[in-house]
Amino acid sequence: MTLTTGLTSTMVAYGDTAAGNGAAQVEVRAGSPANRETAPKLSDARTEELLRSLPGAEQLTANALVQVNLVGYTQLTSAFFFRGDPPPAASRIVQGRWPDGPGEAVVGPSFLKQHGLSVGDRITLATGGRKAAATIVGESMDGDARGLNASRQTLTELSPHRRAGVYAVTLAPGTDAKAYIKAVKAAAPGLHPSLVESGSGATTAIVGFSSVFTVLLTVVAALGVFNTVLLSARERRRDLGMLKSIGMTPRQIVAMTVTSVAASEWSAGWSASPWGCWRTGSSWTTSAWSCSRNP
């Protein structure tokens, strides 16, 4: 029960974070002549200003992807440089914090393991003959072994004129996403907006599996209790027969048996529930007999 409850609550919270807590998200991609697309006529700053000014826009995060070399390593690294409001990934930091200034980066656990690094270490990024030092200030919950996240200020040291390739726009509650996409297309032909799917398939599958697993565990536990009661009754059949012979009714015998079993089950539940709550990282409230998640 502790496993299924903790797994379900964790996946639901993770899915809500990835989906922006239910808010509609629109990804606006800048056209690239390399892909035979019309490049935006507006500058990077003017494009961001335009997207923020359209009705319904609540938050905006600009993202530039650059392939960089990590000095001391041979493989290329995909570096994502963010500007504007913090992206959903900023709330999935398990250690440290999200970069908010120049020379700061966040990477995933696989990146740290593959490169033999840890939070607090310094790395040097290089591309186009330029170099920029960065400190790993946070570890994200997930992430590619060959990818890192950094602030836009760090990109300025490497490639000052590189514009953002993707603009992630979070819409205000109640905003028509299709109307916003239509407004973007009409305002700037070089921009290609699309609605971001929630991507809750994995969460739904795991929650469904946890529900089925919970039912199976409940059935197994009920069978175990039934088997214990049955064995106890068989071992005490002589005692029960003697009690019946001196006048105890069948209803009283059943009540006595249920009471003895309920006492042991209650003791097990009372001792195991706080422990299971502690193992899931939650807080146990004795007065309300409840388990609540820590913020």
N, C-alpha and C positions, 0 to 999 in steps of 0.2 A: 504494500500500500504506500509506504514511504517513497519507494522508487517511482511508482507510477504517478503519484501526486506531484513529486518534485520534477519529474521529467516533463509532465504536461504543462505545469506552470512555467517552467523555464522556456519551453518551445513557444508557448503562447506569447510570453513577454518578448522573446527574440523576434518572433514574426511581427508583432506590433511595432517594434523598433525599426525593423527593416522596411516596413511599409509606411513609416511615418505616422504611426498611430492612427491609421485610417484615413489620413488626408490624401487627396488626389495629387499625384505627382506627374509632371510633364517634363520629358527630356527633350531639350532643344539642341540639335546638333548643327554646328556650323558647316556649311558646304565646303568641299575640298575639290579644287581643280584636278587633283590626282585621281579622284574617283569620278571624273567627268561631271562634276557638279558646279553650279554657280557659286562663287565665293561671296560672302556677305559684303555689301558695300559699306556698312557701318563699321567703325572701329570696335575693338574689344570693349572699351569702356562705354561707348554709345550703345552697343548691343545689350550690355547688362542694364543700362539705364532704360532702354526701351522695354525689355522684358519685365522689369520691375514696375514700369508705369502702366502696363496693361491691366485692365480690371480683373481682380481675382487673385493676383500674385501676392503671396504672403512672404515667402522666403525664396532666396536664390543662392545657389552655390555654383560658381564657375570652376571648371576642371580642365587642366591642360595635361595631356599625356606626353611624356618625353622619354625616349630610350637613353639611359645614361650608363656610364661605366662606373663601377665601384672600385676605387683605387685599391689595388692589392688583390683583386679578384678578376677572373677572366670572363665570367658570364655577364651579359647585358642585364640591366635591371630596368623594369618598367616603373617609372616614377610618376605619381599622380600629384599634381600641385593644385591646391584648392584655394579659392578666394571667395569672400562673401560670408554667408551664414554657414554655421557648422553643418556638415552633411550627416545623414543618419549614422554613418560609421563612427562619428565622434562619441556616440553614446554606447559603443560596444568596446570600450577600453577596459581591459582587465587589470592593467598595471600602468601607473603613470597618468598621463593626460594627453589631450589632443594638441598638436602644434598650433601655436598662436603667434609666432614670430619668426624672424629669419633664422636659418641655421637649426631648425628643429624638424624631426621626422618621427613617424609612427610606423611600425612594421608588425607583421604577424608572427606567431610562435614558430612557424616553419622557417621563416626568414632568419630568425635569431639562431635556430638550431643549425641550419645549413651553413651559416657564415661564422658560427662560433662567437656570437655577440650576445649582449644583454642590455637591458635598459640602462642608460647612462653612458654607454660607449659612444665614441665619435667615429664618424665615417666621412669619407670624401667622395663627392660626386663629381664626375667629369663628363663633359660633352662639348664638341665643337671647339676644343682648345681652351675652354674655360673650366675652372674648378670652383667648388663650393663645399665648405665643411659643414657638417650637420651633426647634431647630437640626437641620439635616439631617446626621446622623452616619454614614449609610451608603447605599450604592447596591445595590439587589438585582439579581439576574440578569434578572428579568422584572418585570412590573408594569404596571398600567393608567396611562395618561397622566393620568387624573383620580382617582387613588387614592394613598393613603399609609398607612403603618403607624406606629403610635406606641404608647407605653406607657399603661397604665391611669392612671398618675399625671397624665398630661397631660389625660385626659378629666375628671378630678376638678375641674380648673380651669374646664372648659367646662360640664360638666353633672354635678354631684356625685351626683345620684340616678339616673343612667342605669344600668340593669342590663345585664349581658351578654346578648346574644341567642343566641349559639351557644357550646357547650362542646365542644371537640375532645378526646376521650379516647383515649389510646394504651394498648392493653391489653398485659399481660405475655405473653411467649411461652407458647403452650399454652392460653391462655384461650379459652373458648367465647364468641365474640362474640354469638351468638344468646341465650345464657343471660344475658349482661350486659344486652342490650337488654330482655329480659323483666323483669329485676330493676329496671331504671330505670322501666319502665312501671308496675310494681306499686308502687314506692316513691313516685312523684310523677306523678299523672295529667296535670299541666300540662306535662310534658316529652315531647318527641317524638324518640326516638333512632332512628338509622338507620346502617347499616353503610356506611362509605366505600369505594367501589370503588378498586382500585389505580390505574386510569387509565393502564395501561401500553401502550395501543394504539399511541400515537405512537412510543414507544420500540421496540416490536416491529417496526413498519413500517420505521423507519429502520435498525434492525439487520439486518432482512431485505434491505433495499435495499443496505446496505453489503456484506453477504455476497455478493450477486449481482454487485455492482460489483467486488469483490475477485476473484471467479472470472473475470470478463471481462478484468480487467487481467492476471491470470496467463496467460490464454490468449493475449492480445495480446503479452505479453512473451515467451512461449514461441515464438510465431510469428516474432517479431523475431529471437530467437536462432537459430532454424532458418534463417531467410532469410540471416542473416549467415554462418552456417556454409556454406550452399549457395553463396553468392557467392564466399566465400573458396576453396572447393574448385574452383569453375569457373575462377577466376583462376589457381590454381596447378596446373591439370591437367597442364601440361607438366612442372613440377617433380615432381609425384607420379608421372607416367609414368616419368621418369628414375630416381626412387628405386625404383620397382617393377622396372625393368629391371636394376638392380644387385643385386637380391635382397631387397628389403624386402617383407615379406608384407602382405596386405590388413589383417590384424589390427594390425600395427604402424603402418600408415598411419592407420587409424581412431584408434588411441591417440594418435598425434601430433596429429591434428586436434582431438580432444576436449581434449587437454591445453592446446593453444594458446588455444582458446576459453574453457576454464575459468579460465585465468590472468587474462584480461581481465575476465571476469564477476566473479571473486572480488575483483579490485581495485576494480571499480565498486561492488560491495556493501559492501566494507570502508570506502570513503570516503563512501558515501551514507547508510549506516545511522546513524552518530552524528549526522550533520546532520539527518536526518529525526526522530530522537529529540529533538534539541534544539528543533526547530521545534514539536513537540507539547507542549513544556514538561515533558519527562520527563528523567530522569538516565540517562546511558549508563555502563555498567560494562564496562571493557575486559577485565578478568580473567575475568568470567563471560560476556562477549559478549552482553549482554542490555540491554534498555531497561525501566526501571521508572518508574512514575508518582510524581511528587513528592507528598507529603502536603499 
